[in-house]
Amino acid sequence: MVESRGSQGPASTADEIKLRSGKKDHPIYGQMLILRNWFTVYKPGKVAVVLSGRQAGKKVVVIKQSDDGTKERPYPHAVVAGIERYPLKVTKNMGKKRIARRSKVKPFIKVVNYAHLLPTRYQLELESLKGSVSSETFKEPTQREDAKKAIKKAFEERYAKGNNRWFFSKLRF
């Protein structure tokens, strides 16, 4: 007969395996609930970094979150707006035209699974974005383009003011 090693090794009996599969009387069950509540980190305005996909390594701001998921997306996810192409470096010697050209931002909007986001300590208050992006935005390309234009305008205004410098610099890793 094989002895159970508790938390030191893998389960040795069928009873222990059943307990580890998420039963309420198991000691880890409370920890699973805590992890589920941890998702409340992604509130609107929270800055995060995308970990995988085409925009991996890009900074995003959460516009709308869904901790429980929806019928189409049965996993916790968030609608995010981020910067696909960051503004370039600007110096005092440059003219107004060159500064305007180098200060452009190319945004993107996307629905991202929480598992593919890394939260940061930063917040970005963008009240104008909350109304421009909704679940209907992703169904029609023209609405998506309009939302991207609104996001671009908001990001460029914020960059021109000099607020939230960290958000507008490329992430080096």
Secondary structure, DSSP 8 states (H G I E B T S, - for coil): -----GGGS---SHHHHHHHTT-TTSTTHHHHHHHHHGGGG--TTEEEEE-SSTTTT-EEEEEEEESS--SS--S-EEEEEEEEE------TTS-HHHHHHHT--EEEEEEEEGGGEEEEEEE---HHHHHH--GGGGTSHHHHHHHHHHHHHHHHHHHHHT--GGGGS----
